[in-house]
Amino acid sequence: MGKNTVAIIGGGASGLVAGIVSARGGAKVTIIERMDRLGKKILATGNGRCNLTNTVLSVDHFNGENPKFSMPVLSAFDVEKTIEFFNGLGIYPRVENGYVYPYSNQASSVLDVLRQEIEQLKINVVYEEEVKEIEKKKNQFIIHTNGNKYYTNKVILCAGGNSTPNLGSNGSGFDLAKKLGHRIVSPYPALVQIKASENYLKRIKGVRVIAKLHLYIDDTLKREEVGEVLFTDYGLSGIPILQISRYIGEAINNGKKIKVLLDLIPELETEALDKILVERFTNMPYKSIEDNLIGLLNKKLIPIITHLSDIKDNQPVSQISKSQRHKLIESIKNLTFNITGTNDWNQSQVTVGGVATDEVDPNTLESKIHPNLYFAGEILDIDGDCGGYNLQWAWSSGYIAGKTIVKKTN
């Protein structure tokens, strides 16, 4: 490859942007991709729509040992610049409650324009070669793959994390970084479904509710979320669940007790709900509790709630005591699940952990250990909330790594 060359390991979101920016700046770029095509994971983002970014961008939506590490990069290539970059490639944006999508509503559109620009810039792409080792000799890197050796003076490591290995990243980038002397923050899956021990879950599989979620770790409230929760035969899913999953993974690793409480009617305070129940019981005293609650709760949930409240399904509401009614309200407002874990890497959308950021320059993403070695994307110990934040980190970090390389070269 020789002088003024850049080798990018990984052709995902960050690698594609890094390649485009480096090539536009005059570098000779080679992308080494272990899969048979570029950017497969992009196609799965935003439920196939590709949530490009989010207009509400702050450090509160990013996580890691040091979330503030992300801010210089995200400030240098922010939401406005991201939208401008993709608009220049042909992606007209659609903004929905802060979520930014291509107007076509197709993730394939985003991948298509990135590939087109890769071809236009005549970037060399090597497919189906997995990098086994990066060797540093003086001012040169020797990249060993399962079939070849590549010589270059600059490397951007964009190999991703462990999530969805069938779409590209399999954790091999962590091994490459570790062999080069970098510390790896232990990875675990995030933005992933969670498992619970309640034996009635199979009876409510497929039920969706709008709920307020309270996550407790060792009886301390950790986080609250509101949104649609999906019950599965093994536990819970939905965006609010994905948002809390990184904290659950961490707590599981530390052997802590985890509970999730769901408020099934979050719009009503306890007193207001009590008033409604009294009205329903008074107006329809001849109905059983199971029939009376139809129209207020999902029908499949009613026998679960009444059982937890020590009320028989066929008990007439006229016979329900005040204490039973209060227990019913408690079950509705605090439906409790004991959490036992999360689903595995195949179902997770992002990786928690990665290359420790204290060994990387926050402004350039260059290694503090090896000059001319850069990191971008999910391989770093930065992960974002659900809602376009992880893609924004990929675009921003890829852009800054590519831009820095161009500046150093020139």
RAQUI-V167745 format. One record per helix or strand of 3 or more residues. SS is the DSSP state (a for helix, b for strand). FROM is the first residue (numbers start at 1). TO is the last residue. If there is no record, write none. Layout:
BEGIN
ss={SS/SS}
from={FROM/FROM}
to={TO/TO}
END
This chain:
BEGIN
ss={b/a/b/a/b/a/a/a/b/b/a/b/b/b/b/b/a/a/b/b/a/b/b/b/a/b/a/a/a/a/a/b/b/a/b/a/a}
from={5/13/28/40/51/59/67/79/93/99/107/124/131/140/149/155/165/172/184/194/201/208/220/235/239/258/270/289/299/317/322/335/350/357/373/377/389}
to={9/24/32/48/54/61/76/89/96/102/120/126/137/145/152/157/167/179/190/196/204/217/231/237/253/263/283/292/308/319/333/342/355/359/375/379/409}
END
